Amino acid sequence: MALRYAILVSLHDKQGTGYEIAKEFDNGVGYFWNATSQQIYNELGKLARDNLISFKVVPQRDRPQKKIYRITSAGKKALVEWLSQPTKIQPIRDPLLIKLFASDLIPPSVLLEDIETHRKLRTQLLANLEALRDRKTASGKKIPKALRYKYFTLLRGIGALQAWLDWSTEVVQSLRSEKRP
């Protein structure tokens, strides 16, 4: 998936500055697709050149002017076309798995430390997503139709993190039980 569609998805909900879009990547879309601020700003320039987004310049007192971006009708059309295309299964691209594949070359303690670091980070991320889910369902009311697709995405993220944590628990237990010279 190109970064451009992740940005268009972000702007589909509401207009925003480059900074706000980058924050959305930190707190929303970024759970499933990440990009640096520089990549986002570069792509915003390309999207504007392609007339898929537009922006208005807002002067600020004692600060540089800011641009507020919004998706254009051409951008919505491109987004709908992309959404209508079937997606391909994406290969797993995880440096930790590459390390694991050749970890017979290092002491298990080195790998365990790396996995434990990932476990802590992913456990916190899982807690964040579960808290978000719980806030959405706290009232006991049905998820509003307008939010159900975001909710389904949230559930997928929770499931993926939980599956990774389950897998890593098995790996950690196995490595800790090994008797290596």
C-alpha positions in Angstrom: 0.0 0.0 0.0 1.3 3.4 -0.9 1.7 6.0 1.8 -0.6 8.2 -0.3 -3.6 6.1 0.4 -2.9 6.1 4.2 -2.8 9.9 4.0 -6.0 10.1 2.0 -7.7 7.8 4.5 -6.6 10.1 7.3 -7.9 13.2 5.4 -11.1 11.4 4.5 -12.3 11.9 8.1 -11.1 15.4 8.6 -8.8 18.1 7.3 -5.6 18.7 9.1 -2.1 20.2 9.1 0.9 18.1 8.2 1.6 18.0 12.0 -1.9 16.7 12.7 -1.6 14.1 10.0 1.7 12.9 11.4 0.1 12.7 14.9 -2.8 10.6 13.4 -0.1 8.2 12.2 1.2 8.1 15.8 -2.2 7.5 17.3 -4.5 6.0 14.6 -3.5 4.9 11.2 0.0 4.4 12.5 -0.9 1.3 14.4 -1.2 -0.3 11.1 0.9 1.7 8.7 3.8 3.9 9.8 5.8 6.7 8.2 8.1 9.4 9.3 7.1 13.1 9.3 9.5 13.7 6.4 7.8 10.9 4.4 4.4 12.3 5.2 5.3 15.9 4.2 7.0 14.6 0.9 3.8 12.7 0.1 1.6 15.6 0.9 3.5 17.6 -1.7 3.0 14.9 -4.3 -0.7 14.5 -3.4 -1.2 18.3 -3.9 0.7 18.3 -7.2 -1.6 15.4 -8.3 -4.7 17.5 -7.2 -5.7 14.7 -4.8 -5.6 17.1 -1.9 -5.7 20.9 -1.6 -4.6 23.2 1.2 -5.1 26.6 2.5 -2.3 28.6 4.0 -3.0 30.1 7.5 -0.7 32.8 8.8 0.3 32.5 12.4 1.6 35.1 14.8 5.2 34.5 15.8 5.3 31.2 14.0 5.7 30.0 10.4 2.5 29.9 8.4 0.7 26.5 8.4 -1.1 24.6 5.7 -4.4 22.9 6.4 -4.9 20.0 4.0 -8.2 18.5 2.8 -9.0 15.7 0.4 -10.4 16.9 -3.0 -13.1 15.2 -5.0 -10.4 13.7 -7.2 -8.7 12.5 -4.1 -11.9 10.9 -2.9 -12.4 9.3 -6.3 -8.8 7.9 -6.2 -9.4 6.6 -2.7 -12.6 4.9 -3.6 -10.9 3.3 -6.6 -8.1 2.0 -4.4 -10.6 0.8 -1.8 -12.4 -1.1 -4.5 -9.4 -3.0 -5.6 -8.6 -6.4 -4.1 -5.6 -6.4 -1.7 -2.8 -8.9 -1.9 -1.5 -10.8 1.1 1.5 -8.9 2.4 4.6 -10.9 3.3 5.8 -10.6 6.9 8.7 -8.2 7.0 10.1 -8.5 10.5 13.8 -8.0 11.3 13.3 -9.9 14.6 12.3 -13.0 12.6 15.4 -12.7 10.5 17.5 -12.6 13.7 15.5 -15.6 15.1 16.2 -17.6 11.9 19.9 -17.4 12.5 20.1 -17.2 16.3 21.9 -20.4 16.6 25.0 -18.2 16.1 24.5 -16.2 19.3 23.7 -17.1 23.0 20.0 -17.4 23.7 20.2 -14.6 26.2 20.9 -12.1 23.4 17.7 -13.1 21.6 15.7 -13.3 24.8 16.6 -9.7 25.6 15.5 -8.5 22.2 12.2 -10.5 22.4 11.6 -9.2 25.9 12.0 -5.6 24.7 9.5 -6.3 21.9 7.1 -7.9 24.4 7.1 -4.9 26.6 6.5 -2.5 23.8 3.8 -4.7 22.2 2.1 -5.3 25.6 1.8 -1.5 26.1 0.5 -1.1 22.6 -2.0 -3.9 23.2 -3.1 -2.2 26.4 -3.6 1.1 24.5 -5.7 -0.5 21.8 -7.7 -2.5 24.4 -8.4 0.8 26.3 -9.5 2.4 23.1 -11.8 -0.5 22.4 -13.2 -0.4 25.9 -13.9 3.3 25.6 -15.8 2.7 22.3 -17.9 -0.1 23.9 -18.2 1.3 27.5 -21.7 2.6 27.1 -22.9 -0.9 26.2 -24.5 0.6 23.1 -23.9 -0.9 19.6 -21.0 0.7 17.7 -22.4 3.4 15.5 -22.5 2.4 11.8 -20.2 5.2 10.9 -17.5 3.9 13.2 -17.8 0.1 12.7 -15.0 -0.2 10.1 -12.6 1.6 12.4 -13.8 -0.7 15.2 -13.2 -3.8 13.0 -9.7 -2.5 12.3 -9.1 -1.9 16.0 -10.2 -5.5 16.7 -7.7 -6.8 14.0 -4.9 -4.9 15.6 -5.7 -6.3 19.0 -5.9 -9.8 17.6 -2.5 -9.4 15.8 -0.8 -8.1 18.9 -2.3 -10.9 21.1 -1.2 -13.5 18.6 2.4 -12.1 18.5 2.5 -12.1 22.3 1.2 -15.7 22.5 3.9 -16.8 20.0 6.6 -14.9 21.8 5.6 -16.5 25.1 6.1 -19.9 23.6 9.5 -18.9 22.1 10.7 -17.4 25.4 9.6 -20.5 27.4 11.3 -22.8 25.0 14.5 -20.8 25.0 14.6 -20.5 28.8 14.1 -24.3 29.2 17.0 -25.1 26.8 20.2 -26.3 28.3 22.9 -24.8 26.1 26.6 -25.0 26.8 
